[in-house]
Amino acid sequence: MSLPSISQKPIKVLRPVIPEARAYWLMQFAAVLECVHNHKQLFMAPRTKLDETWSLIRLRGFLPLGAFQTMMGHVTNWGAQYLFTYVFNENTEIRNFLMAEIASLENCEFIESKCYVSGRDSIKGEKFLRQCKARLASDLRRRVHKSREPLHLDHTDLCILARLSDRPDPIAFFGEVEANKGHLLLRSSFWQAKSTAATFGVGFKDGVGEAYSIQVVDTTVGPRVVLLMGTNRSVFGDFHLAVELVDALLQRGVHGSTWWNQLSEPGLSDVLGFIRSHWETPVILLLPIMQQEFTSEVPSFETQVGIVEDTGFTDAPKSLVVPGLLIR
């Protein structure tokens, strides 16, 4: 059976802007740790097998030799949605690139926007869906937290909250991520199996190179904005490297040889040294420390749509004491 014909509008291409090296690699490793900490379907997920205060040193002691290698394929695949939220929120060019196409498709004007992980496979994403009271762009009569089942929002990957020029409250645009098979986003059959609330897709595809391309694909379920990013010499290629280096840290440990000092990529050995210095810090506390160094001032929609600021804890302990850090 042949696939339904798809009309693709002209492709626009953006060359990436190279960010500050240390902040860039902190972002990459933070995305790896976010995925390992939050994704429910990971083999031997530390948050389940240990507890919410797991650290890299505890993870190394717990995992059998080579176990993280078994997890690597899933981390690079499912971790793409965590990576993209950082890329979208921290890179003005990419954010404007994507939102301009969505605005054109929706015939509206955005003032500001912010991207979140969504979906029930992620602890963080499920919490977002449960709490978010923003209205859906696909149906302004509906709110996110009351539309999970009828619109299959549990199976989405991303949500962009955007504020329009003609209305004060933000609205929600849902999206899909394809880490390994970005070309599927160009097929009508892909979107037929997804939530009708999904209006955009982000994919990683061989052959795109360092540039990012964007196009509107007219499918049998309506037009969808598709952003494709390369897998080689790109932000996603570097994410693969970050996953491999986390595996190397877990296998070799951080004491004795500082093998990462031989890495020539600017900023990379510095960030690996930083991770070494926080080897015993619970990841739930390490992530905010990392994020402080690479996050910029992005709009906050949390209070307005009912999202409680994420501490990372499902049930926050009364106190957690780590050398030099205290959460109450």
For each residue, the residues with C-beta under 8 A, 3 or more apart:
1:
2:
3: 6 187 188 189
4: 188 189 219 220
5:
6: 3 186 187 188 217 218 219
7: 217 218
8: 11 186 215 216 217 218
9: 215 216 217 218
10: 215
11: 8 213 214 215
12: 97 101 213 214 215
13: 211 212 213 214
14: 93 94 97 211 212 213 214
15: 210 211
16: 91 93 94 210 211 212 234 235
17: 91 93
18: 24
19: 23 24 27 90 91
20: 23 24 267
21: 24 25 265 266 267 268 270
22: 25 26 267 270 271 293
23: 19 20 26 27 267 293 294
24: 18 19 20 21 27 28 238 267 294
25: 21 22 28 29 238 242 265 267 268 270 271
26: 22 23 29 30 271 274 290 293 294
27: 19 23 24 30 31 83 86 87 90 294
28: 24 25 31 32 83 235 238 239 241 242
29: 25 26 32 33 242 245 246 271 275 290
30: 26 27 33 34 86 287 290 291 294
31: 27 28 34 35 79 82 83 86 239 242
32: 28 29 35 36 75 79 239 242 243 246
33: 29 30 36 37 246 283 286 287 290
34: 30 31 37 38 79 82 124 287
35: 31 32 38 39 42 75 78 79 82
36: 32 33 39 42 45 46 71 75 283
37: 33 34 46 47 54 123 283 284 287 312
38: 34 35 47 82 117 122 123 124 125
39: 35 36 42 45 74 75 78 79 121 122 123
40: 45 48 120 121 122 123
41: 45 74 78 121
42: 35 36 39 45 71 74 75 78
43: 67 70 71 74
44: 49 62 63 67 71
45: 36 39 40 41 42 48 49
46: 36 37 49 50 54 58 59 62 283
47: 37 38 50 51 52 54 123
48: 40 45
49: 44 45 46 62
50: 46 47 53 54 58 59 62
51: 47 54
52: 47 282 284 312 313 314
53: 50 282 284 317 320
54: 37 46 47 50 51 58 59 282 283
55: 58 59 279 280 281 282 283 286
56: 59 60 249 250 275 278 279 280 283
57: 60 61 279 280
58: 46 50 54 55 61 62
59: 46 50 54 55 56 62 63 250
60: 56 57 63 249 250 253
61: 57 58
62: 44 46 49 50 58 59
63: 44 59 60 67 68 250
64: 67
65: 251
66: 69 70 251
67: 43 44 63 64 70 71
68: 63 71 72 246 247 250 251
69: 66 72 247
70: 43 66 67
71: 36 42 43 44 67 68 74 75
72: 68 69 75 76 243 244 247
73: 76 77
74: 39 41 42 43 71 77 78
75: 32 35 36 39 42 71 72 78 79 243
76: 72 73 79 80 179 180 239 240 243
77: 73 74 80 179 180
78: 35 39 41 42 74 75 81 121 122 179
79: 31 32 34 35 39 75 76 82 83 179 239 243
80: 76 77 83 84 177 179 202 204 236 239
81: 78 84 85 117 119 122 125 157 158 177
82: 31 34 35 38 79 85 86 117
83: 27 28 31 79 80 86 87 235 236 239
84: 80 81 87 88 115 158 177 202
85: 81 82 88 89 115 116 117 158
86: 27 30 31 82 83 89 90 294
87: 27 83 84 90 91 94 235
88: 84 85 91 94 95 98 114 115 160
89: 85 86 95 114 115 295 296 298
90: 19 27 86 87 294 295 296 298
91: 16 17 19 87 88 94 95
92: 95 96
93: 14 16 17 96 97
94: 14 16 87 88 91 97 98 212 227
95: 88 89 91 92 98 99 113 115
96: 92 93 99 100
97: 12 14 93 94 100 101 212 214 227
98: 88 94 95 101 102 200 214 225 227
99: 95 96 102 103 110 113 160 162
100: 96 97 103 104
101: 12 97 98 104 105 200 214 216 225
102: 98 99 105 106 110 160 162 173 199 200 225
103: 99 100 106 107 108 109 110
104: 100 101 107 216
105: 101 102 199 216 223 225
106: 102 103 137 199
107: 103 104
108: 103 164 165 166
109: 103 164 165 166
110: 99 102 103 113 162 163 164 165
111: 163 164 165
112: 162 163 298 299
113: 95 99 110 160 161 162 163 299
114: 88 89 160 161 162 298 299 300 301
115: 84 85 88 89 95 158 159 160
116: 85 125 128 132 158 159 160 161
117: 38 81 82 85 122 124 125 128 157 158 159
118: 122 125 128 129 153 156 157 158 159 174
119: 81 122 125 126 129 153 154 155 156 157
120: 40 125 126 129 154 155
121: 39 40 41 78 125 126
122: 38 39 40 78 81 117 118 119 125 126
123: 37 38 39 40 47 126 127 314
124: 34 38 117 127 128 310
125: 38 81 116 117 118 119 120 121 122 128 129 157
126: 119 120 121 122 123 129 130 154
127: 123 124 130 131 310
128: 116 117 118 124 125 131 132 159 307
129: 118 119 120 125 126 132 144 145 148 153 154
130: 126 127 145 148
131: 127 128 145 305 306 307 308
132: 116 128 129 143 144 145 159 161 172 305 306 307
133: 143 144 145 305 306
134: 143 144 161 169 170 171 172 301 305
135: 140 141 142 143 144 169 171 172
136: 139 140 142 143 144 147 151 171 172 174 197
137: 106 140 162 171 172 173 197 199
138: 151 174 196 197 199
139: 136 142 147 151 197
140: 135 136 137 171
141: 135
142: 135 136 139 146 147 151
143: 132 133 134 135 136 146 147
144: 129 132 133 134 135 136 147 148 153 159 172 305
145: 129 130 131 132 133 148 306
146: 142 143
147: 136 139 142 143 144 150 151 153 197
148: 129 130 144 145 151 152 153 154
149: 152 154
150: 147
151: 136 138 139 142 147 148 195 196 197
152: 148 149 155 156 194 195 196 197
153: 118 119 129 144 147 148 156 174 195 197
154: 119 120 126 129 148 149
155: 119 120 152 194 195
156: 118 119 152 153 159 174 175 176 194 195 197 198
157: 81 117 118 119 125 175 176 177
158: 81 84 85 115 116 117 118 174 175 176 177 202
159: 115 116 117 118 128 132 144 156 172 173 174 175
160: 88 99 102 113 114 115 116 172 173 175 200
161: 113 114 116 132 134 170 171 172 173 301 305
162: 99 102 110 112 113 114 137 170 171 173
163: 110 111 112 113 167 168 169 170 299 301
164: 108 109 110 111 167 171
165: 108 109 110 111
166: 108 109
167: 163 164 171
168: 163
169: 134 135 163 304 305
170: 134 161 162 163 301 304 305
171: 134 135 136 137 140 161 162 164 167
172: 132 134 135 136 137 144 159 160 161 197
173: 102 137 159 160 161 162 199 200
174: 118 136 138 153 156 158 159 195 197 198 199
175: 156 157 158 159 160 198 199 200 201 202
176: 156 157 158 185 190 194 198 200 201 202
177: 80 81 84 157 158 201 202 203
178: 181 182 184 185 190 201 202 203 204
179: 76 77 78 79 80 182 203 204 236
180: 76 77 204
181: 178 184 203
182: 178 179 185 203 204 205 208 228 229
183: 186 187 203 205
184: 178 181 187 190 203
185: 176 178 182 190 201 202 203 217 224 226 228
186: 6 8 183 190 217 226
187: 3 6 183 184 190 191 219
188: 3 4 6 191 192 217 219 220 221
189: 3 4 192 193
190: 176 178 184 185 186 187 193 194 201
191: 187 188 194 198 201 219 220 221 222 224
192: 188 189 219 220 221
193: 189 190
194: 152 155 156 176 190 191 198
195: 151 152 153 155 156 174 198
196: 138 151 152 221
197: 136 137 138 139 147 151 152 153 156 172 174
198: 156 174 175 176 191 194 195 201 224
199: 102 105 106 137 138 173 174 175 224 225
200: 98 101 102 160 173 175 176 224 225 226 227
201: 175 176 177 178 185 190 191 198 224 225 226 227
202: 80 84 158 175 176 177 178 185 226 227 228 229
203: 177 178 179 181 182 183 184 185 226 227 228 229
204: 80 178 179 180 182 208 228 229 230 231 234 236
205: 182 183 208 228 229 230 231
206: 230 231 232
207: 230
208: 182 204 205 211 212 213 228 229 230 231 234
209: 230 232 233 234
210: 15 16 230 233 234
211: 13 14 15 16 208 230
212: 13 14 16 94 97 208 227 228 229 230
213: 11 12 13 14 208 227 228
214: 11 12 13 14 97 98 101 225 226 227 228
215: 8 9 10 11 12 225 226
216: 8 9 101 104 105 223 224 225 226
217: 6 7 8 9 185 186 188 223 224 225 226
218: 6 7 8 9 222 223
219: 4 6 187 188 191 192 222 223 224
220: 4 188 191 192
221: 188 191 192 196 224
222: 191 218 219
223: 105 216 217 218 219
224: 185 191 198 199 200 201 216 217 219 221
225: 98 101 102 105 199 200 201 214 215 216 217
226: 185 186 200 201 202 203 214 215 216 217
227: 94 97 98 200 201 202 203 212 213 214
228: 182 185 202 203 204 205 208 212 213 214
229: 182 202 203 204 205 208 212 234 235 236
230: 204 205 206 207 208 209 210 211 212 233 234 236 237
231: 204 205 206 208 234 236 237 240
232: 206 209 237
233: 209 210 230 237
234: 16 204 208 209 210 229 230 231 237 238
235: 16 28 83 87 229 238 239
236: 80 83 179 204 229 230 231 239 240
237: 230 231 232 233 234 240 241
238: 24 25 28 234 235 241 242
239: 28 31 32 76 79 80 83 235 236 242 243
240: 76 231 236 237 243 244
241: 28 237 238 244 245
242: 25 28 29 31 32 238 239 245 246
243: 32 72 75 76 79 239 240 246 247
244: 72 240 241 247 248
245: 29 241 242 248 249 260 268 272
246: 29 32 33 68 242 243 249 250
247: 68 69 72 243 244 250 251
248: 244 245 251 252 259
249: 56 60 245 246 252 253 254 272 275 276
250: 56 59 60 63 68 246 247 253
251: 65 66 68 247 248
252: 248 249 257 259
253: 60 249 250 256
254: 249 275 276 279
255:
256: 253
257: 252
258: 261 273 276
259: 248 252 262
260: 245 263 268 269 272 273
261: 258 269 273
262: 259 269
263: 260 268 269 272
264:
265: 21 25 268 269
266: 21
267: 20 21 22 23 24 25 270 271
268: 21 25 245 260 263 265 271 272
269: 260 261 262 263 265 272 273
270: 21 22 25 267 273 274
271: 22 25 26 29 267 268 274 275
272: 245 249 260 263 268 269 275 276
273: 258 260 261 269 270 276 277
274: 26 270 271 277 278
275: 29 56 249 254 271 272 278 279
276: 249 254 258 272 273 279
277: 273 274
278: 56 274 275 281 286 289
279: 55 56 57 254 275 276
280: 55 56 57 322 323
281: 55 278 285 286 289 322 325
282: 52 53 54 55 285 286 320 322
283: 33 36 37 46 54 55 56 286 287
284: 37 52 53 287 311 312 313
285: 281 282 288 289 320 322 325 327
286: 33 55 278 281 282 283 289 290
287: 30 33 34 37 283 284 290 291 312
288: 285 291 292
289: 278 281 285 286 292 293
290: 26 29 30 33 286 287 293 294
291: 30 287 288 294 295
292: 288 289 295
293: 22 23 26 289 290
294: 23 24 26 27 30 86 90 290 291
295: 89 90 291 292 298
296: 89 90
297:
298: 89 90 112 114 295
299: 112 113 114 163
300: 114 303
301: 114 134 161 163 170 304 305 307
302: 305 307 308 309
303: 300 306 307
304: 169 170 301
305: 131 132 133 134 144 161 169 170 301 302
306: 131 132 133 145 303
307: 128 131 132 301 302 303
308: 131 302
309: 302
310: 124 127
311: 284 316 327
312: 37 52 284 287
313: 52 284 316 317
314: 52 123
315:
316: 311 313 327
317: 53 313 320
318: 328
319: 326 327 328
320: 53 282 285 317 326 327
321: 325 326
322: 280 281 282 285 325 326
323: 280
324:
325: 281 285 321 322
326: 319 320 321 322
327: 285 311 316 319 320
328: 318 319
